[in-house]
Amino acid sequence: MSGKSNFQKFREFLSKDYRDQLKKRDKLIEMLRRMREKQHELEAERAGESHADVQESLDMQIRLLREQRRKGIELLRELRELRRQTRQD
């Protein structure tokens, strides 16, 4: 069987670092989801806007959200990689 042993599951359950990583990951996933929803809202608002100044302002907000999401996704990948490394140790 390629699953985790009960001992490994128990050890992870007791590990404060592991639980903290899970909490941080869950918060980050939720934040990224909300940012994606906000980005879609801004893009829809921009599509319906006719004033160039307002469109430019919305574009700037969309670019900012994209950059923040990109950084958040990189952090999420780092957390996943760190978790994989700690499992192998």
N, CA, C and O of each residue as an XYZ file, in Angstrom:
356
protein
N       0.830     -1.178      0.000
C       0.000      0.000      0.000
C       0.881      1.250      0.000
O       1.927      1.291      0.648
N       0.442      2.248     -0.728
C       1.251      3.456     -0.831
C       0.690      4.583      0.032
O       1.076      5.737     -0.153
N      -0.190      4.289      0.948
C      -0.762      5.317      1.804
C       0.127      5.596      2.999
O       1.134      4.925      3.220
N      -0.268      6.599      3.761
C       0.477      6.933      4.968
C       0.190      5.905      6.044
O      -0.908      5.355      6.127
N       1.184      5.659      6.855
C       0.951      4.778      7.989
C       0.214      5.570      9.068
O       0.233      6.801      9.072
N      -0.416      4.869      9.956
C      -1.134      5.525     11.048
C      -0.187      6.344     11.913
O      -0.557      7.399     12.427
N       1.032      5.853     12.068
C       2.021      6.578     12.863
C       2.348      7.918     12.225
O       2.449      8.924     12.926
N       2.516      7.951     10.899
C       2.805      9.206     10.213
C       1.638     10.179     10.361
O       1.856     11.368     10.598
N       0.418      9.700     10.227
C      -0.754     10.552     10.384
C      -0.827     11.116     11.798
O      -1.132     12.293     11.993
N      -0.549     10.278     12.768
C      -0.591     10.705     14.166
C       0.492     11.745     14.434
O       0.243     12.744     15.109
N       1.686     11.514     13.908
C       2.795     12.443     14.101
C       2.472     13.803     13.484
O       2.756     14.840     14.082
N       1.880     13.800     12.291
C       1.505     15.053     11.646
C       0.396     15.746     12.426
O       0.382     16.972     12.538
N      -0.525     14.968     12.961
C      -1.620     15.535     13.744
C      -1.090     16.252     14.983
O      -1.610     17.301     15.363
N      -0.081     15.704     15.601
C       0.478     16.298     16.810
C       1.455     17.436     16.524
O       1.740     18.235     17.417
N       1.957     17.523     15.335
C       2.957     18.523     15.002
C       2.317     19.901     14.872
O       1.462     20.117     14.013
N       2.734     20.822     15.722
C       2.205     22.186     15.667
C       2.626     22.876     14.366
O       1.833     23.610     13.776
N       3.839     22.654     13.922
C       4.305     23.262     12.678
C       3.451     22.822     11.496
O       3.092     23.627     10.637
N       3.135     21.544     11.466
C       2.318     21.018     10.366
C       0.918     21.628     10.391
O       0.391     22.020      9.350
N       0.320     21.708     11.570
C      -1.013     22.315     11.689
C      -0.980     23.790     11.304
O      -1.900     24.290     10.656
N       0.087     24.487     11.706
C       0.220     25.901     11.338
C       0.355     26.064      9.832
O      -0.208     26.991      9.250
N       1.101     25.163      9.202
C       1.227     25.201      7.736
C      -0.129     25.004      7.074
O      -0.458     25.696      6.111
N      -0.915     24.066      7.586
C      -2.242     23.818      7.021
C      -3.151     25.038      7.174
O      -3.880     25.391      6.247
N      -3.108     25.675      8.332
C      -3.922     26.866      8.543
C      -3.503     27.979      7.588
O      -4.347     28.641      6.984
N      -2.209     28.177      7.459
C      -1.700     29.220      6.571
C      -2.101     28.921      5.126
O      -2.493     29.822      4.384
N      -2.002     27.663      4.738
C      -2.384     27.266      3.382
C      -3.867     27.507      3.131
O      -4.251     28.029      2.084
N      -4.697     27.124      4.097
C      -6.138     27.301      3.935
C      -6.512     28.776      3.826
O      -7.344     29.143      2.996
N      -5.905     29.624      4.658
C      -6.163     31.063      4.584
C      -5.714     31.631      3.239
O      -6.398     32.462      2.641
N      -4.571     31.175      2.781
C      -4.043     31.657      1.510
C      -4.936     31.245      0.344
O      -5.174     32.039     -0.566
N      -5.422     30.029      0.365
C      -6.324     29.555     -0.690
C      -7.607     30.376     -0.703
O      -8.092     30.759     -1.768
N      -8.154     30.646      0.476
C      -9.378     31.451      0.563
C      -9.137     32.875      0.062
O      -9.967     33.433     -0.655
N      -8.012     33.454      0.438
C      -7.680     34.806      0.003
C      -7.507     34.860     -1.518
O      -7.967     35.805     -2.159
N      -6.857     33.864     -2.089
C      -6.668     33.822     -3.541
C      -8.007     33.680     -4.257
O      -8.209     34.262     -5.323
N      -8.911     32.915     -3.679
C     -10.237     32.754     -4.278
C     -10.984     34.087     -4.292
O     -11.591     34.455     -5.298
N     -10.936     34.813     -3.161
C     -11.608     36.107     -3.088
C     -10.979     37.112     -4.055
O     -11.686     37.916     -4.661
N      -9.669     37.068     -4.197
C      -8.991     37.983     -5.120
C      -9.386     37.678     -6.564
O      -9.575     38.592     -7.367
N      -9.509     36.404     -6.888
C      -9.908     36.026     -8.241
C     -11.332     36.521     -8.538
O     -11.610     37.030     -9.624
N     -12.221     36.360     -7.555
C     -13.594     36.840     -7.731
C     -13.621     38.348     -7.922
O     -14.347     38.852     -8.780
N     -12.836     39.075     -7.127
C     -12.765     40.529     -7.247
C     -12.215     40.924     -8.614
O     -12.695     41.881     -9.222
N     -11.219     40.199     -9.096
C     -10.648     40.487    -10.408
C     -11.695     40.312    -11.499
O     -11.784     41.138    -12.408
N     -12.478     39.262    -11.423
C     -13.534     39.031    -12.415
C     -14.580     40.148    -12.367
O     -15.074     40.591    -13.403
N     -14.908     40.595    -11.156
C     -15.859     41.696    -11.023
C     -15.324     42.964    -11.678
O     -16.048     43.656    -12.394
N     -14.051     43.263    -11.427
C     -13.448     44.458    -12.014
C     -13.381     44.359    -13.535
O     -13.610     45.344    -14.237
N     -13.068     43.172    -14.039
C     -13.008     42.992    -15.490
C     -14.388     43.177    -16.121
O     -14.506     43.754    -17.202
N     -15.422     42.691    -15.454
C     -16.782     42.871    -15.966
C     -17.178     44.346    -15.912
O     -17.812     44.857    -16.835
N     -16.807     45.017    -14.845
C     -17.101     46.448    -14.718
C     -16.366     47.247    -15.792
O     -16.918     48.187    -16.364
N     -15.116     46.865    -16.062
C     -14.328     47.558    -17.081
C     -14.933     47.370    -18.464
O     -14.933     48.298    -19.272
N     -15.448     46.180    -18.743
C     -16.042     45.911    -20.051
C     -17.278     46.783    -20.288
O     -17.579     47.128    -21.431
N     -17.988     47.136    -19.231
C     -19.181     47.955    -19.383
C     -18.928     49.446    -19.271
O     -19.849     50.246    -19.433
N     -17.703     49.823    -18.998
C     -17.369     51.233    -18.797
C     -16.960     51.886    -20.116
O     -16.241     51.292    -20.920
N     -17.437     53.137    -20.327
C     -17.119     53.824    -21.580
C     -16.088     54.933    -21.406
O     -15.457     55.336    -22.383
N     -15.903     55.433    -20.193
C     -14.942     56.509    -19.950
C     -13.522     55.948    -19.873
O     -13.258     54.971    -19.172
N     -12.626     56.584    -20.603
C     -11.239     56.115    -20.671
C     -10.533     56.235    -19.328
O      -9.740     55.362    -18.974
N     -10.802     57.289    -18.577
C     -10.148     57.469    -17.282
C     -10.545     56.369    -16.299
O      -9.710     55.838    -15.567
N     -11.806     56.046    -16.301
C     -12.296     54.992    -15.402
C     -11.741     53.643    -15.842
O     -11.359     52.828    -15.003
N     -11.692     53.401    -17.145
C     -11.132     52.146    -17.650
C      -9.667     52.014    -17.247
O      -9.218     50.930    -16.878
N      -8.927     53.113    -17.318
C      -7.508     53.082    -16.947
C      -7.351     52.775    -15.459
O      -6.466     52.015    -15.067
N      -8.206     53.364    -14.641
C      -8.165     53.105    -13.206
C      -8.485     51.636    -12.912
O      -7.826     51.006    -12.085
N      -9.489     51.104    -13.587
C      -9.847     49.694    -13.399
C      -8.727     48.777    -13.879
O      -8.442     47.756    -13.253
N      -8.088     49.146    -14.999
C      -6.959     48.358    -15.494
C      -5.835     48.289    -14.463
O      -5.226     47.239    -14.258
N      -5.570     49.435    -13.813
C      -4.515     49.469    -12.811
C      -4.877     48.551    -11.631
O      -4.023     47.820    -11.129
N      -6.132     48.589    -11.196
C      -6.569     47.724    -10.101
C      -6.486     46.246    -10.489
O      -6.120     45.401     -9.672
N      -6.828     45.945    -11.742
C      -6.766     44.558    -12.223
C      -5.320     44.077    -12.273
O      -5.023     42.952    -11.871
N      -4.420     44.929    -12.765
C      -2.996     44.556    -12.803
C      -2.456     44.314    -11.398
O      -1.691     43.378    -11.166
N      -2.862     45.168    -10.470
C      -2.421     45.013     -9.085
C      -2.908     43.687     -8.499
O      -2.147     42.978     -7.840
N      -4.166     43.358     -8.740
C      -4.708     42.085     -8.248
C      -3.995     40.896     -8.880
O      -3.696     39.915     -8.199
N      -3.724     40.979    -10.168
C      -3.014     39.878    -10.841
C      -1.643     39.648    -10.219
O      -1.234     38.509     -9.992
N      -0.936     40.746     -9.944
C       0.400     40.628     -9.355
C       0.317     40.047     -7.943
O       1.125     39.195     -7.572
N      -0.640     40.500     -7.170
C      -0.802     39.966     -5.818
C      -1.173     38.489     -5.855
O      -0.672     37.706     -5.048
N      -2.039     38.102     -6.779
C      -2.404     36.691     -6.904
C      -1.209     35.858     -7.331
O      -1.013     34.747     -6.839
N      -0.406     36.393     -8.249
C       0.782     35.664     -8.704
C       1.723     35.399     -7.527
O       2.242     34.293     -7.381
N       1.939     36.404     -6.699
C       2.806     36.234     -5.534
C       2.197     35.243     -4.543
O       2.916     34.443     -3.943
N       0.894     35.293     -4.374
C       0.222     34.355     -3.477
C       0.321     32.925     -3.971
O       0.499     32.002     -3.177
N       0.205     32.738     -5.278
C       0.319     31.396     -5.856
C       1.739     30.870     -5.692
O       1.937     29.686     -5.421
N       2.734     31.753     -5.856
C       4.123     31.331     -5.634
C       4.331     30.899     -4.185
O       5.000     29.900     -3.924
N       3.761     31.647     -3.247
C       3.879     31.293     -1.837
C       3.195     29.961     -1.557
O       3.710     29.149     -0.788
N       2.043     29.733     -2.172
C       1.339     28.466     -2.006
C       2.182     27.304     -2.529
O       2.236     26.244     -1.906
N       2.827     27.499     -3.654
C       3.717     26.452     -4.199
C       4.875     26.172     -3.253
O       5.253     25.019     -3.047
N       5.442     27.246     -2.671
C       6.538     27.059     -1.714
C       6.068     26.269     -0.494
O       6.785     25.395     -0.005
N       4.868     26.573     -0.001
C       4.336     25.833      1.145
C       4.143     24.360      0.802
O       4.459     23.485      1.609
N       3.629     24.085     -0.386
C       3.444     22.692     -0.807
C       4.781     21.971     -0.898
O       4.906     20.827     -0.460
N       5.782     22.643     -1.468
C       7.101     22.029     -1.609
C       7.720     21.781     -0.234
O       8.327     20.734     -0.006
N       7.569     22.730      0.675
C       8.087     22.564      2.027
C       7.417     21.388      2.720
O       8.074     20.617      3.419
N       6.106     21.250      2.527
C       5.375     20.138      3.132
C       5.850     18.809      2.575
O       5.997     17.835      3.315
N       6.090     18.768      1.267
C       6.591     17.532      0.652
C       7.964     17.166      1.189
O       8.248     15.993      1.432
N       8.815     18.165      1.375
C      10.167     17.914      1.894
C      10.116     17.402      3.315
O      10.880     16.508      3.679
N       9.221     17.959      4.130
C       9.150     17.508      5.513
C       8.579     16.099      5.606
O       8.910     15.363      6.536
N       7.738     15.714      4.672
C       7.207     14.344      4.659
C       8.295     13.343      4.325
O       8.304     12.230      4.851
N       9.206     13.731      3.455
C      10.254     12.802      3.026
C      11.312     12.616      4.085
O      12.004     11.598      4.098
N      11.452     13.597      4.986
C      12.484     13.514      6.029
C      12.145     12.533      7.103
O      12.919     12.356      8.044
